[in-house]
Amino acid sequence: MKVIIIGGVAGGMSTATRLRRLMDDAEIVVYEKSGFVSYANCGLPYFVGGVIQDEASLLLQTPSSLFERFRIDVRVNHEVTSINAEERTVTVIDHETGHDETAGYDVLVLSPGASAVVPPIEGIERAMALRTVEDVEKIVAVADENPANAVVIGGGFIGVEIAENLVHRGIATSVVEASGQVLAPLDLEMAELVADEMRQKGVSLFLNESVVRIDERGVELSSGDFVAGELVIVAIGVRPETGLARGAGLTIGERGGIAVDEFNRTSVANIYAIGDAAEKRDALDASATLVPLANIANRQGRVVADHIAGLDVRPLATIGTAIVKVFDLTIAATGWNEKRLRAMGRSPLIIHTHPSSHAGYFPGAKQMALKLLVDRSTGAIYGAQGVGTEGVDKRIDVLATAIRAGITAPELADLELAYAPPFGSAKDPVNMLGYIAENLLSGLEENVQWYELDEYRAEGVTMIDVRSVSEFARGSIPGTLNIPLDELRVRLDEIETREVIVNCQVGQRGHVATQLLNQNGFKAKNLDGGYLTWSKSPASRPLELAGARLD
């Protein structure tokens, strides 16, 4: 059997090496149009910043090492220009010699990846993208000339990573993002935490702005402002490379990627597609989705190799778990966010918490922000987000596992997670999410969100802050009455309405107060995540920001 794989890196090389371990007699040829077939593309921004200093450390395998160990014929600088699916051949051009050839196959695997989105902006040819080793070499060459400033177009994962690394090099950096927030997988109030961190570390953020022109001095924005940038990097996003697939008559899916079945087979016999170019199946609703993540590409490569070799294969779906470092923060997300759920007409149960990374009495505990989204009727977990300096990765990984395992939100309370004071708490933050979900789903308590307060205030509901007098004096929600929790029982007559919204700092004292009030004839609700969630949200910012909310 002859297997041709178009494209290397995560998906292509995962397929090739797994297939060799399963079929030692197969002829395996990999065509890679760039000069590097196996490299850590997720590490490229850190090479720009000098955090990773040796480029060789990014190169995982070479054509010679792959041949020596696996007898895989890897040909770099070879670009497949067309596929004849009927004759089972591909046309390949060798960019080093300029010669082209036609090669036959029994099985073809498409792993061409995705290309950077480059908008039709005047002067866009000056902007540099970051996708390959060749790209990063060009960026580093310019950065080595010590430009005074840089502009990054796009505030997604790559955009914020490259911005951090440019600052690390001492380059004054601005980020221009067309939407109202950085990091689209996060909901707005969580993304505000990241934006604050970036501003504090010196990054200038231009949100709700787009670039309309680029010249040798910098970029002109849609508002008319000009931002200086001797170095301009475009990181708007990526789109699947589907040119070969379209030319071969393969079906392109509704999301613009190559349509595949549960075994990553395309619409044409003996052709598979994997990685960023292929559509995935969303584990939560089985819809088509695009998730350009290396771990999924690696997993798909294994699925395809196993299927070619005739092994039983588990269907593969994705929940889109991702993580990114932004200066001192760790930001992670899994599953669906609130914006997506609202857009689909779903009204999730929402839980915000601000727990410590480990036991508070043990030195070094760091506060984080967690958000959990839950189905109100079944308790199923839709998704989760976390932002903090320590412990976020551990909690999101547990929650991602819970989603895949079908564990409901209340059942998070039952998880036996490793505990010792330096590592966690006796009631881990994940357990606490379960306790809160159980209280809310059982009807024991109701919560309200930061963006609902104006509506309740307009209805004349009494808002009570049960923090201490000194906490209240340092900052409070407008219109709230301060009655410290320990005084609440003896000051109930000061509450003028039966309907009450309670807030404390993070929600814990608010829960106690809510239960006390409800058992004394009031109808009380707890502000989810407390004053801290509200204070970091657009609701606490100038009026022009408050309108952003869930848009």
For each residue, the residues with C-beta under 8 A, 3 or more apart:
1: 23 25 26 27 106 107 308
2: 26 27 28 29 104 105 106 107
3: 19 26 27 28 29 105 106 107 108 109 308
4: 29 30 31 90 103 105 107 108 109
5: 8 12 15 16 28 29 30 31 108 109 111
6: 12 31 80 90 108 109 110 111 112 244
7: 11 12 30 31 32 33 110 111 112 113 275 277
8: 5 12 13 16 30 32 36 37 38 74 111
9: 12 13 37 38 39 41 111 113 275 297
10: 13 14 41 275 294 297 298 301
11: 7 14 15 111 113 274 275 276 297 298 300 301
12: 5 6 7 8 9 15 16 30 32 37 109 111 274 275 301
13: 8 9 10 16 17 30 37 38 61 66 301
14: 10 11 17 18 297 298 299 300 301 302 305
15: 5 11 12 18 19 109 111 274 301 302 304 305
16: 5 8 12 13 19 20 28 30 66 70 72 74 301 305
17: 13 14 20 21 66 70 72
18: 14 15 21 22 301 302 305 306
19: 3 15 16 22 23 26 28 305 308 309
20: 16 17 23 24 26 28 70 71 72
21: 17 18
22: 18 19 305 306 309 311
23: 1 19 20 26 308 309
24: 20
25: 1
26: 1 2 3 19 20 23
27: 1 2 3 73
28: 2 3 5 16 19 20 70 71 72 73
29: 2 3 4 5 72 73 74 75 103
30: 4 5 7 8 12 13 16 37 66 72 73 74 75
31: 4 5 6 7 75 78 79 80 90 92
32: 7 8 12 36 37 74 75 76 77 78
33: 7 77 78 79 80 95
34: 37 76 77 132 133 134
35: 76 77 133 134
36: 8 32 39 59 76 132 133 134
37: 8 9 12 13 30 32 34 61 62 63 66 74 76
38: 8 9 13 59 60 61 62 66
39: 9 36 58 59 60 133
40: 43 44 58 60
41: 9 10 44 131 132 294
42: 294
43: 40 46 47 52 57 58
44: 40 41 47 48 58 130 133 135 136
45: 48 49 130 158 161 162 164 165
46: 43 49 51 52 161 165
47: 43 44 50 51 52 53 55 58 136 140
48: 44 45 130 136 139 140 143 162 165 166 169
49: 45 46 164 165 166 168 169
50: 47 53 165 168 169
51: 46 47 165 168
52: 43 46 47 57 58
53: 47 50
54: 57
55: 47 58 59 133 137
56: 59
57: 43 52 54
58: 39 40 43 44 47 52 55 133
59: 36 38 39 55 56 62 133
60: 38 39 40
61: 13 37 38 65 66
62: 37 38 59 65 66
63: 37 66 67 74 75 76
64: 67 68
65: 61 62 68 69
66: 13 16 17 30 37 38 61 62 63 69 70 72 74
67: 63 64 70 71 72 73 74
68: 64 65
69: 65 66
70: 16 17 20 28 66 67
71: 20 28 67
72: 16 17 20 28 29 30 66 67
73: 27 28 29 30 67
74: 8 16 29 30 32 37 63 66 67
75: 29 30 31 32 63 78 92 94
76: 32 34 35 36 37 63
77: 32 33 34 35 94 95 96
78: 31 32 33 75 92 93 94 95
79: 31 33 92 93 95
80: 6 31 33 83 90 91 92 244
81: 91 92 93 100
82: 90 91 244 247 248
83: 80 89 90 91 108 244 245 247 248 271
84: 87 88 89 90 91 248
85: 88 248 249 250 268 271
86:
87: 84 104
88: 84 85 104 105 106 108 270
89: 83 84 102 103 104 105
90: 4 6 31 80 82 83 84 102 103 105 108
91: 80 81 82 83 84 100 101 102
92: 31 75 78 79 80 81 100 101 102 103
93: 78 79 81 98 99 100
94: 75 77 78 97 98 99 100 101
95: 33 77 78 79 98
96: 77
97: 94
98: 93 94 95
99: 93 94
100: 81 91 92 93 94
101: 91 92 94
102: 89 90 91 92
103: 4 29 89 90 92
104: 2 87 88 89
105: 2 3 4 88 89 90 108 270
106: 1 2 3 88 270
107: 1 2 3 4 270 271 272 308
108: 3 4 5 6 83 88 90 105 270 271 272
109: 3 4 5 6 12 15 271 272 273 274 304
110: 6 7 244 245 258 266 271 272 273 274 277 278
111: 5 6 7 8 9 11 12 15 273 274 275 277 297 301
112: 6 7 241 244 275 277
113: 7 9 11 131 241 275 276 277
114: 131 238 239 240 241 276 277 292
115: 131 238 239 241
116: 129 130 131 234 235 236 237 238
117: 234 236 237 238 239
118: 124 127 129 234 236
119: 124 211 234 236
120: 124
121: 124 127 211 212 213 214
122: 212 213 214
123: 126 127 213 214 215
124: 118 119 120 121 127 214 234
125:
126: 123 214 215 216 232
127: 118 121 123 124 153 214 232 233 234
128: 135 138 139 142 231 232 233 234
129: 116 118 135 233 234 235
130: 44 45 48 116 135 136 139 158 162 233 235
131: 41 113 114 115 116 135 238
132: 34 36 41 135 136
133: 34 35 36 39 44 55 58 59 136 137
134: 34 35 36 137 138
135: 44 128 129 130 131 132 138 139
136: 44 47 48 130 132 133 139 140
137: 55 133 134 140 141
138: 128 134 135 141 142
139: 48 128 130 135 136 142 143 231 233
140: 47 48 136 137 143 144
141: 137 138 144 145
142: 128 138 139 145 147 231
143: 48 139 140 146 147 166 169 171 231
144: 140 141
145: 141 142
146: 143 170 171
147: 142 143 150 171 230 231
148: 171 172 228 230
149: 171 172 173 174 218 228 229 230 231
150: 147 166 171 172 173 174 229 230 231 232 233
151: 173 174 175 176 211 218 219 227 228 229 231 232 233
152: 155 159 162 163 166 173 174 175 176 233 235
153: 127 159 176 211 219 232 233 234 235 236
154: 158 159 175 176 177 234 235 236 237
155: 152 159 160 175 176 177 179 181 182 183 205 207
156: 159 160 182 183 184 235 236 237
157: 160 161 183 322 324
158: 45 130 154 161 162 235
159: 152 153 154 155 156 162 163 175 177 182 235 236
160: 155 156 157 163 164 175 182 183 194 198 324 326
161: 45 46 157 158 164 165 324 325 326
162: 45 48 130 152 158 159 165 166 233 235
163: 152 159 160 166 167 173 175 198 203
164: 45 49 160 161 167 168 198 201 203 325 326 327
165: 45 46 48 49 50 51 161 162 168 169
166: 48 49 143 150 152 162 163 169 171 173 231
167: 163 164 170 171 172 173 201 202 203 327
168: 49 50 51 164 165
169: 48 49 50 143 165 166
170: 146 167
171: 143 146 147 148 149 150 166 167 231
172: 148 149 150 167 202 204
173: 149 150 151 152 163 166 167 202 203 204
174: 149 150 151 152 203 204 205 206 227 229
175: 151 152 154 155 159 160 163 182 198 203 204 205 206
176: 151 152 153 154 155 206 209 210 211 219 221 227
177: 154 155 159 181 182 205 206 207 208 209
178: 208 209 210
179: 155 184 207 208
180: 188 207 208 548 551
181: 155 177 184 186 188 191 192 195 207 548
182: 155 156 159 160 175 177 191 194 195 198 205 207
183: 155 156 157 160 186 191 194 324 331
184: 156 179 181
185: 320 322 333 337 385
186: 181 183 190 191 194 331 333 337 385 387
187: 190 191 337 338 339 371 385 550
188: 180 181 191 192 339 537 538 548 549 550
189: 192 193 352 450 533 536 537 538
190: 186 187 193 194 331 369 371 385 387
191: 181 182 183 186 187 188 194 195
192: 181 188 189 195 196 536 537 538
193: 189 190 196 197 329 369 387 536
194: 160 182 183 186 190 191 197 198 326 329 331 387
195: 181 182 191 192 198 199 205 207
196: 192 193 199 200 536
197: 193 194 200 201 326 327 328 329
198: 160 163 164 175 182 194 195 201 203 205 326 327
199: 195 196 202 203 204 205
200: 196 197
201: 164 167 197 198 327 328
202: 167 172 173 199
203: 163 164 167 173 174 175 198 199
204: 172 173 174 175 199 227
205: 155 174 175 177 182 195 198 199
206: 174 175 176 177 209 221 225 227
207: 155 177 179 180 181 182 195
208: 177 178 179 180
209: 176 177 178 206 221 222 223 225
210: 176 178 221 222
211: 119 121 151 153 176 214 219 220 221 222
212: 121 122 220 221 222
213: 121 122 123 219 220
214: 121 122 123 124 126 127 211 218 219 220 232
215: 123 126 218 219 220
216: 126
217: 226 228 229 230
218: 149 151 214 215 226 227 228 229 230 232
219: 151 153 176 211 213 214 215 226 227 229 232
220: 211 212 213 214 215 224 225 226
221: 176 206 209 210 211 212 224 225 226 227
222: 209 210 211 212
223: 209
224: 220 221
225: 206 209 220 221
226: 217 218 219 220 221
227: 151 174 176 204 206 218 219 221
228: 148 149 151 217 218
229: 149 150 151 174 217 218 219 232
230: 147 148 149 150 217 218
231: 128 139 142 143 147 149 150 151 166 171
232: 126 127 128 150 151 153 214 218 219 229
233: 127 128 129 130 139 150 151 152 153 162
234: 116 117 118 119 124 127 128 129 153 154
235: 116 129 130 152 153 154 156 158 159 162
236: 116 117 118 119 153 154 156 159
237: 116 117 154 156
238: 114 115 116 117 131 276 292
239: 114 115 117 256
240: 114 256 257 258 276 277 278 279 290
241: 112 113 114 115 244 276 277
242: 245 246 252 256 257 258 277
243: 246 247
244: 6 80 82 83 110 112 241 247 248
245: 83 110 242 248 250 252 258 266 273 277
246: 242 243 249 250 252
247: 82 83 243 244
248: 82 83 84 85 244 245 268 271
249: 85 246 267 268
250: 85 245 246 258 259 266 267 268 271 273
251: 258 259 266 267
252: 242 245 246 256 257 258 259
253: 256 257 258 259 279 288
254: 279 288
255: 279 288 289 290
256: 239 240 242 252 253 290
257: 240 242 252 253 276 277 278 279 288 290
258: 110 240 242 245 250 251 252 253 266 273 277 278 279
259: 250 251 252 253 266 267 279 288
260: 263 264 265 266 272 273 274 278 279
261: 264 265
262: 281 315 316
263: 260 272 303 304 307 313 315
264: 260 261 272 273 274 278 300 303 304 307 316
265: 260 261 271 272 307
266: 110 245 250 251 258 259 260 271 272 273
267: 249 250 251 259
268: 85 248 249 250 271
269:
270: 88 105 106 107 108
271: 83 85 107 108 109 110 248 250 265 266 268
272: 107 108 109 110 260 263 264 265 266 304 307 308
273: 109 110 111 245 250 258 260 264 266 277 278
274: 11 12 15 109 110 111 260 264 277 278 297 300 301 303 304
275: 7 9 10 11 12 111 112 113 278 296 297 300 301
276: 11 113 114 238 240 241 257 290 292 297
277: 7 110 111 112 113 114 240 241 242 245 257 258 273 274
278: 110 240 257 258 260 264 273 274 275 300
279: 240 253 254 255 257 258 259 260 288 289 290
280: 288 289 290 291 296 316 317 318
281: 262 286 287 288 289 315 316 317 318
282: 285 286 287 288 289 317 318 319 320
283: 286 317 318 319 403 404
284: 319 335 336 382 403
285: 282
286: 281 282 283 317
287: 281 282
288: 253 254 255 257 259 279 280 281 282
289: 255 279 280 281 282 318 320
290: 240 255 256 257 276 279 280
291: 280 296 318 320
292: 114 238 276
293: 296 297 318 320 321 322
294: 10 41 42 297 298
295: 298 299
296: 275 280 291 293 299 300 316 318
297: 9 10 11 14 111 274 275 276 293 294 300 301
298: 10 11 14 294 295 301 302
299: 14 295 296 302 303 316
300: 11 14 264 274 275 278 296 297 303 304 316
301: 10 11 12 13 14 15 16 18 111 274 275 297 298 304 305
302: 14 15 18 298 299 305 306
303: 263 264 274 299 300 306 307 313 314 316
304: 15 109 263 264 272 274 300 301 307 308
305: 14 15 16 18 19 22 301 302 308 309
306: 18 22 302 303 309 311 312 313
307: 263 264 265 272 303 304 310 311 313
308: 1 3 19 23 107 272 304 305
309: 19 22 23 305 306
310: 307
311: 22 306 307
312: 306
313: 263 303 306 307
314: 303
315: 262 263 281
316: 262 264 280 281 296 299 300 303
317: 280 281 282 283 286
318: 280 281 282 283 289 291 293 296
319: 282 283 284 334 335 383 400 403 404
320: 185 282 289 291 293 333 334 335
321: 293 332 333 334 335 396 397 400
322: 157 185 293 332 333 334
323: 330 331 332 333 392 393 396
324: 157 160 161 183 330 331 332
325: 161 164 329 330 331
326: 160 161 164 194 197 198 329 331
327: 164 167 197 198 201
328: 197 201 389
329: 193 194 197 325 326 387 388 389
330: 323 324 325 386 387 388 389 390 392 393
331: 183 186 190 194 323 324 325 326 385 386 387 392
332: 321 322 323 324 385 386 392 393 396
333: 185 186 320 321 322 323 337 383 384 385 386 396
334: 319 320 321 322 383 384 385 396 399 400 403
335: 284 319 320 321 373 381 382 383 384 399 400 403
336: 284 340 341 373 382 383
337: 185 186 187 333 340 341 373 383 385
338: 187 341 342 348 350 371 373 550
339: 187 188 342 343 550
340: 336 337 343 344
341: 336 337 338 344 346 347 348 373 382 383
342: 338 339 345 346 347 550
343: 339 340
344: 340 341
345: 342
346: 341 342 375 382
347: 341 342 376
348: 338 341 373 374 375 376 382
349: 373 374 375 376 409 437 440 441
350: 338 371 372 373 374 447 449 528
351: 370 371 372 374 409 433 436 437 440 447 528 529
352: 189 369 370 371 507 528 529 533
353: 369 370 372 429 432 433 436 506 507 529
354: 367 368 369 370 505 506 507 529 530 532 533
355: 367 368 370 425 429 432
356: 359 360 365 366 367 368 391 425 429
357: 365 366 367 368 388 389 390 391
358: 362 364 365 391 421 422 423 424 425
359: 356 362 365 421 422 424 425 426
360: 356 365 425
361: 421
362: 358 359 365 421 422
363:
364: 358 390 422
365: 356 357 358 359 360 362
366: 356 357 388 389 390 391
367: 354 355 356 357 388
368: 354 355 356 357 386 387 388 389 390 391 392 395 429
369: 190 193 352 353 354 386 387 388 529 532 533 536
370: 351 352 353 354 355 384 385 386 392 395 429 433
371: 187 190 338 350 351 352 384 385 386
372: 350 351 353 381 383 384 399 409 433 437
373: 335 336 337 338 341 348 349 350 381 382 383 384
374: 348 349 350 351 379 380 381 382 409 437 441
375: 346 348 349 378 379 380 381 382
376: 347 348 349 441
377:
378: 375 408
379: 374 375 408 409 410 411 437 441
380: 374 375 406 408 409
381: 335 372 373 374 375 384 399 402 403 407 408 409 412
382: 284 335 336 341 346 348 373 374 375
383: 319 333 334 335 336 337 341 372 373 403
384: 333 334 335 370 371 372 373 381 395 396 399 400 403
385: 185 186 187 190 331 332 333 334 337 370 371 396
386: 330 331 332 333 368 369 370 371 392 395 396
387: 186 190 193 194 329 330 331 368 369 392
388: 329 330 357 366 367 368 369 391 392
389: 328 329 330 357 366 368
390: 330 357 364 366 368
391: 356 357 358 366 368 388 394 395 424 429
392: 323 330 331 332 368 370 386 387 388 395 396
393: 323 330 332 396 397
394: 391 397 398
395: 368 370 384 386 391 392 398 399 428 429 430
396: 321 323 332 333 334 384 385 386 392 393 399 400
397: 321 393 394 400 401
398: 394 395 401 402 415 417 430
399: 334 335 372 381 384 395 396 402 403 412 430 433
400: 319 321 334 335 384 396 397 403 404
401: 397 398 404 405 407
402: 381 398 399 405 407 411 412 415
403: 283 284 319 334 335 381 383 384 399 400 406 407
404: 283 319 400 401
405: 401 402
406: 380 403
407: 381 401 402 403 411 412 415
408: 378 379 380 381 411 412 437
409: 349 351 372 374 379 380 381 412 433 434 437 438 441
410: 379 413 434 437 438 441
411: 379 402 407 408 414 415 434
412: 381 399 402 407 408 409 415 430 431 433 434 437
413: 410 431 434 435 437 438
414: 411 434
415: 398 402 407 411 412 428 430 431 434
416:
417: 398 424 428 430 431
418: 423 424
419: 423 424 425 426 428
420: 423 424
421: 358 359 361 362
422: 358 359 362 364
423: 358 418 419 420
424: 358 359 391 417 418 419 420 428 429
425: 355 356 358 359 360 419 428 429
426: 359 419
427: 431 432 435
428: 395 415 417 419 424 425 431 432
429: 353 355 356 368 370 391 395 424 425 432 433
430: 395 398 399 412 415 417 433 434
431: 412 413 415 417 427 428 434 435
432: 353 355 427 428 429 435 436
433: 351 353 370 372 399 409 412 429 430 436 437
434: 409 410 411 412 413 414 415 430 431 437 438
435: 413 427 431 432 438 439
436: 351 353 432 433 439 440 507 511
437: 349 351 372 374 379 408 409 410 412 413 433 434 440 441
438: 409 410 413 434 435 441 442 444
439: 435 436 442 444 445 511
440: 349 351 436 437 443 444 445 446 447
441: 349 374 376 379 409 410 437 438
442: 438 439
443: 440 446
444: 438 439 440 515
445: 439 440 511 514 515 518 525 526
446: 440 443 525 526
447: 350 351 440 507 525 526 527 528
448: 452 453 456 501 525 526 527 528
449: 350 452 528
450: 189 453 527 528 529 533 534 537 539
451: 454 537 539 549 550
452: 448 449 455 456
453: 448 450 456 457 463 477 501 527 534 539
454: 451 457 458 539
455: 452 458 459
456: 448 452 453 459 461 463 501
457: 453 454 460 461 463 479
458: 454 455
459: 455 456 499
460: 457 497
461: 456 457 497 499 500 501
462: 481 495 496 497 499 500 501
463: 453 456 457 477 479 480 481 500 501 502 503
464: 480 481 482 483 495 500 501 502 503 513
465: 472 476 477 480 481 482 483 503 504 531
466: 483 484 485 488 502 503 504 509 510 513
467: 471 472 482 484 485 503 504 505 509 531
468: 471 472 484
469: 472 473 482 484
470: 473 474
471: 467 468 474 505
472: 465 467 468 469 475 476 480 482
473: 469 470 476
474: 470 471
475: 472 531 535
476: 465 472 473 480 482 531
477: 453 463 465 480 503 531 534 540
478:
479: 457 463
480: 463 464 465 472 476 477 503
481: 462 463 464 465 494 495
482: 464 465 467 469 472 476
483: 464 465 466 487 488 491 494 495
484: 466 467 468 469 487 488
485: 466 467 488 504 509 512 513
486:
487: 483 484 490 491
488: 466 483 484 485 491 492 513 516 517
489: 492 516
490: 487
491: 483 487 488 494 495
492: 488 489 495 517 520
493:
494: 481 483 491
495: 462 464 481 483 491 492 500 517 522
496: 462
497: 460 461 462 500
498: 521 522 523
499: 459 461 462 522 523 524
500: 461 462 463 464 495 497 517 522 523 524 525
501: 448 453 456 461 462 463 464 524 525 526 527
502: 463 464 466 510 513 514 517 524 525 526 527
503: 463 464 465 466 467 477 480 510 526 527 530 531 534
504: 465 466 467 485 507 508 509 510 513 530 531
505: 354 467 471 508 509 530 531 532
506: 353 354 529 530 531 532 533
507: 352 353 354 436 447 504 510 511 526 527 528 529 530 533
508: 504 505 511 512 530
509: 466 467 485 504 505 512 513
510: 466 502 503 504 507 513 514 526 527 530
511: 436 439 445 507 508 514 515 526
512: 485 508 509 515 516
513: 464 466 485 488 502 504 509 510 516 517 524 526
514: 445 502 510 511 517 518 524 525 526
515: 444 445 511 512 518 519
516: 488 489 512 513 519 520
517: 488 492 495 500 502 513 514 520 522 524
518: 445 514 515 522 523 524
519: 515 516
520: 492 516 517
521: 498
522: 495 498 499 500 517 518
523: 498 499 500 518
524: 499 500 501 502 513 514 517 518
525: 445 446 447 448 500 501 502 514
526: 445 446 447 448 501 502 503 507 510 511 513 514
527: 447 448 450 453 501 502 503 507 510 530 531 533 534
528: 350 351 352 447 448 449 450 507 533
529: 351 352 353 354 369 450 506 507 532 533 534
530: 354 503 504 505 506 507 508 510 527 533 534
531: 465 467 475 476 477 503 504 505 506 527 534 535
532: 354 369 505 506 529 535 536
533: 189 352 354 369 450 506 507 527 528 529 530 536 537
534: 450 453 477 503 527 529 530 531 537 539 540
535: 475 531 532 540
536: 189 192 193 196 369 532 533 540
537: 188 189 192 450 451 533 534 540 541
538: 188 189 192 541 545 546 547 548 549
539: 450 451 453 454 534 546
540: 477 534 535 536 537
541: 537 538 545 546
542: 545 546
543: 546 547
544: 547
545: 538 541 542 548
546: 538 539 541 542 543 549
547: 538 543 544 551
548: 180 181 188 538 545 551
549: 188 451 538 546
550: 187 188 338 339 342 451
551: 180 547 548
